[in-house]
Amino acid sequence: MKIPCSALFFFLFTFISTAQKSQYPVASIADSLKQSVDAVVRLDQMDIVISSQRSMTVKSQRVVTVFNESGLSDIEAYQGYDKSTSIKSIEAIVYDASGNEIKKIKRKDFKDQSAVSGSTLFSDNRIVSLEYTPISYPFTIVFTNEIESSNTAFLPQWYFLGGYAVSVEKCVLNVTYPNNLGFKKKEFQFSGYNIKKTLDTDTQLSYVATNILGQKYEDLSPSGSDLFPRVMMGLESFHLEGYDGTAKTWEAFGKWYSEKILTGTTDLSEETKTKIKALVGDEKDPIKKAKIIYDYVQKKSRYVNIAIGIGGWKPMLATDVDRLGYGDCKALSNYTKA
């Protein structure tokens, strides 16, 4: 029997199109990576580009195959932002066990909420996160996002293995940076893992890790950060919420913090100074004087966290704490010191 050319062409076109759309089928995962795990990270890649002391771009792609409800937490489809960090793009695509696309999730479908708990009165830190309820297991989700930030004080910490009961097929970290910012790194717990450093120059750093087997959680198991491989990174010359800073030495960092962040925050009104002097009186013992001031602050003020902009580092003015009667940890400490 002869098959018409048009029918044959249609069959081949349909077959090729279907094959091209198939992404990350579960059957392609090595059996060793599926043993006793809730999820397999098919690909976890982060590309960090530090353009200058005041500019950083981070692109991330995380592909996770989830086998059961416990594995949902391994998706990690979320991204924080604030006035100094903007989300340029964020989306997710869900595939079934065969690797066929079943759902595409855009930015508008992510949940946007405050990134702080009820103990904080107000904060400009927010988080965009994905809440996905699967139709069936297993499924695979591809999460991608890109951010831009003027803050370079805190570079992302990179984990090659994020926790227990999850294995990793491939993990990639690429970092690009100018050679005049003093880029530093520190590696932890690399021994025994298939991690290769593919680049390490004065402007680039790259790692590739493959086939990391999942670890079983046992009672009293240590935190993953104390057990699994990770890399910490930082810059000697950084930018934080409008302030250029330096951390070449602890002394230089302390000097920057004192002169740029704390200066002008410890002033008090003459009325308050007079009141404190009267309370202390002629007491000479520094410990007893400290107790008198501590008791005064304890009775006068209460803890309220307001985290805006550089609020995580710069305390409220001592005059404001004195007037309002509240502040967060550093604000109350700074007020007591003043």
C-alpha positions in Angstrom: 0.0 0.0 0.0 1.3 3.4 -1.0 1.2 6.2 1.5 0.4 9.6 0.0 3.4 12.0 0.2 1.2 14.7 1.9 0.1 12.2 4.6 3.7 11.1 5.2 4.9 14.7 5.4 2.1 15.5 7.9 3.1 12.5 10.0 6.8 13.4 10.0 6.1 17.1 10.8 3.8 16.1 13.7 6.4 13.6 15.1 9.3 16.1 14.9 7.2 18.9 16.4 6.2 16.7 19.3 9.7 15.6 19.9 11.0 19.2 19.8 8.4 20.2 22.4 9.4 17.4 24.8 11.5 18.7 27.6 13.1 16.9 30.5 11.2 13.6 30.4 11.4 11.8 33.8 12.6 8.6 32.0 15.9 10.3 31.1 16.9 10.6 34.8 19.5 8.2 35.9 18.1 5.6 38.4 20.8 6.5 40.9 19.5 10.0 41.2 15.9 8.9 41.8 16.7 6.6 44.7 14.9 7.7 47.9 14.4 11.4 46.9 11.4 13.7 46.7 12.8 15.6 43.7 15.6 15.8 41.2 17.2 19.2 40.2 17.7 18.7 36.5 19.5 22.0 36.1 20.3 24.8 38.5 22.2 27.6 36.9 23.0 31.2 38.0 24.8 33.8 35.9 26.0 36.8 37.9 27.3 39.8 36.0 28.8 42.6 38.2 29.2 45.5 35.8 30.5 48.0 38.4 30.5 48.8 42.1 26.9 50.0 41.7 25.5 47.5 39.2 24.7 43.8 39.2 22.6 41.5 37.1 21.6 38.0 38.1 20.0 35.5 35.7 18.7 32.2 37.1 17.2 29.0 35.7 16.1 26.1 37.9 14.6 22.9 36.5 13.1 20.5 39.1 11.3 17.2 38.6 9.0 16.6 41.6 8.0 13.1 42.6 5.6 13.8 45.5 4.2 16.5 47.7 7.3 16.7 49.9 9.3 17.7 46.9 7.3 20.8 46.2 9.5 22.8 48.5 12.5 22.0 46.3 11.0 24.1 43.4 12.1 27.3 45.1 10.3 29.5 42.6 10.5 32.9 44.3 12.4 36.2 44.1 12.7 39.1 46.4 12.9 42.7 45.4 12.9 46.3 46.8 13.5 49.8 45.6 17.1 49.0 44.8 16.5 45.6 43.2 14.1 45.1 40.3 12.7 41.9 38.7 13.3 42.2 34.9 11.6 38.9 34.1 10.1 35.9 35.9 8.2 32.9 34.6 7.7 29.2 34.9 6.8 26.3 32.6 5.3 23.0 33.8 5.9 19.7 32.0 4.3 16.3 32.5 6.2 13.1 33.1 6.9 12.7 29.4 8.2 16.2 29.0 5.2 17.7 27.3 4.3 21.3 28.2 1.1 21.5 30.2 1.2 25.1 31.7 3.0 28.4 31.3 3.0 30.8 34.2 3.7 34.5 33.7 4.6 37.2 36.2 1.0 38.2 36.7 0.2 34.7 38.0 2.9 34.8 40.7 1.9 36.0 44.2 3.4 39.3 45.2 3.5 40.0 49.0 5.5 41.5 51.8 8.7 39.6 52.6 8.5 40.2 56.3 6.6 38.7 59.2 3.9 40.3 61.5 6.6 41.5 63.9 7.6 44.2 61.4 5.4 47.3 61.3 6.5 48.3 57.8 9.1 47.2 55.2 9.7 47.9 51.5 11.1 44.3 51.0 8.7 42.2 48.9 8.8 38.8 47.4 7.2 37.3 44.2 6.5 33.6 44.6 4.8 30.7 42.7 2.1 28.7 44.3 1.4 25.7 42.1 -0.9 22.7 42.8 0.0 19.8 40.5 -2.5 17.7 38.7 -0.4 14.6 39.1 3.1 13.4 40.0 5.8 13.3 38.7 6.0 16.6 36.9 8.8 19.0 36.0 8.9 22.8 36.4 11.3 25.2 34.7 11.7 28.5 36.7 13.6 31.4 35.2 14.1 34.9 36.4 16.4 37.9 36.0 17.0 40.8 38.4 19.0 44.0 38.4 20.4 45.6 41.5 22.4 48.7 42.5 23.4 46.9 45.7 26.5 44.8 45.4 27.2 44.5 49.2 25.7 41.0 49.3 26.4 38.6 46.5 24.2 35.5 46.3 25.5 32.5 48.2 25.6 29.4 46.0 24.5 25.9 47.1 25.3 22.9 44.9 22.9 20.8 46.9 20.1 22.6 48.6 18.9 20.1 51.2 18.0 16.5 52.0 16.1 14.0 49.9 16.9 15.9 46.6 19.5 15.0 44.1 21.2 17.2 41.4 21.7 16.3 37.8 23.6 19.4 36.8 24.5 22.6 38.6 26.3 25.6 37.1 27.5 28.9 38.5 29.1 31.7 36.4 30.3 35.0 37.8 31.8 37.9 35.9 33.2 41.0 37.6 35.7 43.9 37.1 39.2 43.2 38.4 39.3 46.3 40.5 36.5 45.5 43.0 38.4 42.9 45.1 36.2 39.9 44.3 36.6 37.2 47.0 35.3 33.7 47.4 35.3 30.9 49.9 34.5 27.2 49.2 32.9 24.9 51.8 32.5 21.1 51.9 33.7 20.4 48.3 35.4 17.1 49.2 33.6 14.0 47.8 31.4 15.8 45.3 31.8 16.0 41.5 32.4 19.7 41.3 34.7 21.2 38.7 36.0 24.7 38.7 36.1 25.6 35.0 37.2 29.2 35.2 39.0 31.1 37.9 40.6 34.4 36.7 40.7 38.0 37.9 37.4 38.7 36.1 35.6 35.3 35.9 34.6 32.4 38.1 32.7 29.3 37.0 31.8 25.9 38.5 30.0 22.9 37.1 28.7 20.0 39.3 27.0 16.9 38.0 25.3 13.8 39.4 25.1 14.8 43.1 23.2 12.0 44.9 20.5 12.9 47.4 21.2 12.6 51.1 18.8 11.0 53.6 17.7 13.1 56.5 18.1 11.5 60.0 17.2 12.7 63.4 19.6 15.4 64.6 21.1 15.8 61.1 23.1 19.0 60.8 21.9 21.9 58.7 22.5 21.5 55.0 24.7 24.7 55.0 27.0 22.9 57.4 27.2 19.7 55.4 26.7 20.3 51.7 29.0 22.1 49.2 28.5 25.8 48.8 30.4 29.0 47.8 30.3 32.4 49.5 31.3 35.4 47.5 31.8 39.1 48.2 33.5 42.4 47.1 36.0 44.5 48.9 34.5 47.6 47.2 30.7 47.5 47.3 27.6 49.6 47.2 24.7 49.6 49.7 21.6 51.7 49.4 23.3 54.9 48.2 26.6 54.3 50.0 29.9 53.2 48.5 31.6 51.0 51.0 34.9 49.1 51.6 35.6 45.8 53.3 39.3 45.2 52.5 39.9 44.8 56.2 37.6 44.6 59.3 39.2 47.9 60.4 38.3 49.6 57.1 34.8 48.1 57.2 34.2 49.4 60.8 35.5 52.8 59.9 33.2 53.0 56.9 30.2 51.9 59.0 30.9 54.4 61.7 31.6 57.3 59.5 29.1 56.7 56.7 26.2 55.0 58.4 26.2 55.8 62.1 27.3 59.5 61.9 24.6 61.8 63.1 22.3 59.1 64.5 23.4 59.5 68.2 22.4 63.1 68.8 19.9 63.8 71.7 18.0 66.8 72.8 19.3 68.9 75.6 16.2 68.0 77.6 16.9 64.3 77.4 20.6 64.8 78.3 19.6 66.8 81.4 17.1 64.1 82.4 19.7 61.3 82.1 22.3 63.3 84.0 19.9 63.8 86.8 19.1 60.0 86.9 22.7 59.0 87.0 23.5 61.7 89.6 26.9 61.2 91.2 27.1 57.5 90.5 30.7 56.6 89.5 30.5 52.9 89.0 30.2 52.4 85.2 28.2 49.1 85.6 25.7 50.8 87.9 25.4 53.8 85.5 24.8 51.5 82.6 22.0 49.7 84.6 20.3 53.1 85.4 20.3 54.0 81.7 19.2 50.5 80.6 16.3 50.6 83.0 15.3 54.0 81.7 15.3 52.8 78.1 13.5 49.6 79.0 10.6 51.5 80.7 10.4 54.3 78.1 10.6 52.3 74.8 9.4 49.2 73.1 10.5 47.0 70.1 9.0 47.8 66.7 10.8 46.9 63.4 10.5 49.3 60.5 12.8 48.2 57.7 13.0 50.7 54.8 15.9 51.1 52.4 19.1 50.9 54.4 17.0 50.3 57.6 18.6 46.9 58.0 21.9 48.6 58.6 21.3 52.2 59.7 19.4 52.8 63.0 16.7 55.3 63.5 17.9 58.6 64.8 18.2 58.6 68.6 16.1 61.7 68.7 13.2 59.8 66.9 13.4 56.9 69.3 13.4 59.3 72.2 10.3 61.1 70.8 8.4 58.1 69.6 9.3 55.6 72.3 10.0 52.7 69.9 12.7 51.3 67.6 14.2 48.0 66.4 17.2 46.2 67.9 19.9 48.5 66.5 17.8 51.6 67.1 17.3 50.8 70.8 21.0 49.9 71.2 22.0 53.1 69.4 19.6 55.1 71.6 21.0 53.5 74.8 24.6 54.3 73.6 23.6 57.9 72.9 
